Amino acid sequence: MSKLYLLHHLLENAAARAPSAAAVVDLIGGRRSFNYETLENMARRCAAALQEQGLERGDRVAIYLPKCAEEAAGIFAASIAGGVFVSVNALLLGQQVAHILADCAVKYLITSHRDWKRIREQVDAVPSLQCLLLVDGEDGEAIERGAIHRVFQHSGEPRASGAIGEDLAGILYTSGSTGKPRGVMLSHRNLLAGSRIVSTYLEISSSERILSVVPFSFDYGLNQLLTSVEHGATIVLLHFRFPSEIVRAMKEESITGFAGVPLIWAGLIHHTSGLRETELPSLRYITNTGGSVPTTTVLTLRRLLPTTQIFLMYGLTEAFRSTYLPPSEVDRRPNSIGKAIPETEIMVIGPDGRPCKPGEPGILVHRGPTISLGYWGKPELTSEVIRPHPFIPADQGGGIVCYSGDLVKTDEDGFIYYIARADGQIKSQGYRISPAEVEEVLMEGGELSAAAVIGLPAAEAGEHVHAIVVPISSAVLNTEHILRRCASRLPAYMVPKSIEVVDSLPKTPNGKIDYKSLRAVRVSQAQ
Amino acid sequence: MGIEDAIRQYIYERYPAVKAKGLDNDDTLNGVLDSLAVLGLVGFIEPEFSIQLSPSHLTDENFETITSISRLVRNIKGGVQAAQAP
């Protein structure tokens, strides 16, 4: 009887059922195919190395690699060893990586020589970091900290970890409306529920070939890996610069399922993608992540791919997925995010704390098995998001719900529509950006007395980052110098796309920067 | 304004951080312009130079530098004129 309560049980079960089935096809820098037996072996070897290095149950294992088969194996390896994986987006620079590793006291880092060199200067100083596990061999340059080389070829067998399904399995970092990125804690049971639920409504089977371009550090990117492994299907990993590379991979790899952020959808319908000239009879479904897709884009893609099912989804990392719109509703309500995913209840709660009637805006509140365990080391922030059931008391079985911070409304049939964020959080290119994190870098040079960062509407990108700054003296401000600093300190999606110099910033009655009016004025000017 | 300067001006207007660093004709755009930026650039180039790009034109080689993009534009324009010649 096979077990299924820890993350790596998905891989163990798939490898036991069909060891020679293709698990991962890695199209990055050539084409490498890994069957389930090999993938499980890699994960077990890495897990053994982690345990030899003293990993104890619950220790954090960060993975900093561009999307690759080794990253997938590393996620399962952490689970086998009894650790907690922390998947770090390879787009992040040293400063952000150091924040993440220090924030949740990562002890082990799985990376490559090349990637380590990119972040070493900042990450070397993280006190908790004990050991580097490198995917490649020695390259002649000495690396301290007792680095283990070729960790996926390591010899040794892991021992049982004693972990249970309620243990922490992984931490995904995401931004809020304030402060630095926070780590969303996910239990094994959270991740398995997410995989089971999405598999149910997407009807994932063992014949699936899923194209993965979304990073594993995004909840949905990770979910694609888990659903694929749960069903013994194949996940095909791709990096791309031009949308035509996605269409070509769909064709050549007979892809059946695909997920992209709204920008990727825009790329697919662009005439240079080649989609119009390419028959994709295998492509069964397409879905979105990281924000809603503009209606015109949805309808164009419907026309270009008439036999492909379109699943519009909505979710936030704190509760994984919340809603989806069945493909049969897309033509009728292309701007809806649908209804609750299986096993889940969605409520829309108004400012008075009561459930909203159709058409009334309110906060989307989620109840179900994918609600995360909250933010690592941040009980106050957690209690703002994960709260007791609003109507059923705890002593009557109410349990917890997740307040999304997203304003939505429903129609008469109960379908949900996204309106806006209820706070200042910016969403650009599928990334959540905290204004405070950009403002901190703006202020670093000492040229400014104040800075406010807002998101301005930008079609498929969702929003673009706009900086409003107040110089400290009346001398001419070198905004280029400030932007150059941002570009060297922040990943590209966080660098302001425009900068505006003003004499002062509007304040709310309690003396805080009035982001709402800053944004409202500029949005109305743009229209 | 030449093709090179028009493309640079477009990039500078949209990506102030790139302008701040400066971008020469032969500086690599790989890592400077992400896939979104490349699509935006295509949307600029086509009407600006009255050309139509096809999927086969979007390659790393053609979009490596301002010089290589300008060469692509000239080649397509040259091809169109040649095809239209009696």
Chai-1 contact restraints between the chains, C-beta under 6 A:
chainA,res_idxA,chainB,res_idxB,connection_type,confidence,min_distance_angstrom,max_distance_angstrom,comment,restraint_id
A,R241,B,S35,contact,1.0,0.0,6.0,A-B,restraint_1
A,F242,B,L58,contact,1.0,0.0,6.0,A-B,restraint_2
A,S244,B,P55,contact,1.0,0.0,6.0,A-B,restraint_3
A,S244,B,L58,contact,1.0,0.0,6.0,A-B,restraint_4
A,L263,B,L36,contact,1.0,0.0,6.0,A-B,restraint_5
A,G267,B,L39,contact,1.0,0.0,6.0,A-B,restraint_6
A,H270,B,L39,contact,1.0,0.0,6.0,A-B,restraint_7
A,T272,B,V42,contact,1.0,0.0,6.0,A-B,restraint_8
A,T272,B,L53,contact,1.0,0.0,6.0,A-B,restraint_9
A,T272,B,P55,contact,1.0,0.0,6.0,A-B,restraint_10
A,T272,B,L58,contact,1.0,0.0,6.0,A-B,restraint_11
A,G274,B,P55,contact,1.0,0.0,6.0,A-B,restraint_12
A,E480,B,A20,contact,1.0,0.0,6.0,A-B,restraint_13
A,L483,B,P16,contact,1.0,0.0,6.0,A-B,restraint_14
A,L483,B,A17,contact,1.0,0.0,6.0,A-B,restraint_15
A,L483,B,A20,contact,1.0,0.0,6.0,A-B,restraint_16
A,R484,B,A20,contact,1.0,0.0,6.0,A-B,restraint_17
A,R484,B,K21,contact,1.0,0.0,6.0,A-B,restraint_18
A,A487,B,A17,contact,1.0,0.0,6.0,A-B,restraint_19
A,V495,B,A17,contact,1.0,0.0,6.0,A-B,restraint_20
